[in-house]
């Protein structure tokens, strides 16, 4: 299988499966919501600010891992 010998840059630039594209978009949205909550000019409860930090962390991890997923070359692509 050719995908085993890819470096990080090649993996990031390779085609991503549809499910991981959706997951990447969800991760970016989570990180964005967390960033908006942290950047709000209003004093917020500590629990909400803490949850926003976890949203940023989780969304970032989901996005990065989803971006490095690569389509397998062994299975043919379905016709749409």
N, C-alpha and C positions, 0 to 999 in steps of 0.2 A: 504494500500500500504506500503510495507516494506521500501521503499526508504526514507520515511519521518523521520525515526529515526536514520539516519546515522550521525556520527560525521565527522569532516573535514578530518581526516586521512582515514577513511573508504570510504568517497566519492572520495578522490583522488586515492585510490587503486581499486575502483570498475570499471567495464567495461565502456568504453566511447563510445557513438554512433559515427558512421563513420563521419557524418558531423562535429562534434566537434573535431574529430581527424584532419581533414583537416584544420579547423579554427585554431586549436592549432599550427599546423605547419606554417601557414601563420603568426600568431602572433610571433612565434619564429624568423621567417625570417625578419619580420619588425624590431624587437628589435635588431637583429644582424646587419642589414644595418645601423640603427641609431648608434650603437656602433662603427662600422667601420668608419663612417663619423666623429664622435666625437674624435676618437683616431687617425685620420690622422695627420701626421706630418706637413702638409702644412697649412698655414693660409687660412681659408675659410671665406666667408662672414657671417655676423652675422645671417642673415635670414636662411642660410643653417644649421648652427650650432643649431639654435633654432628649426628648423624643425626636425633635427636629435634627439633632446631631446624629442620631441613629438612622434616620431616614437618609441623610446624606451619605453616611457610611455604607448602608445596605444598597442604596441605589447605585453608588459608584462601583461597588463590587459586582453587582448584577450586570451592569453595563460592560465592564471590562471583561468579565468571563464570557458574556454572550458574544462580544466582538471577536474573541479568539476562537470561537467554534467554527469549524470548517466543514463544508459539505464533503461527504465521502465520495470518492471517485468510483467505487465499486457498484453503487446502485444507480440505475438510470433515472433521470429526472422525469417526473410525471408530466404528461402533456396536458396543458390547460386550455 
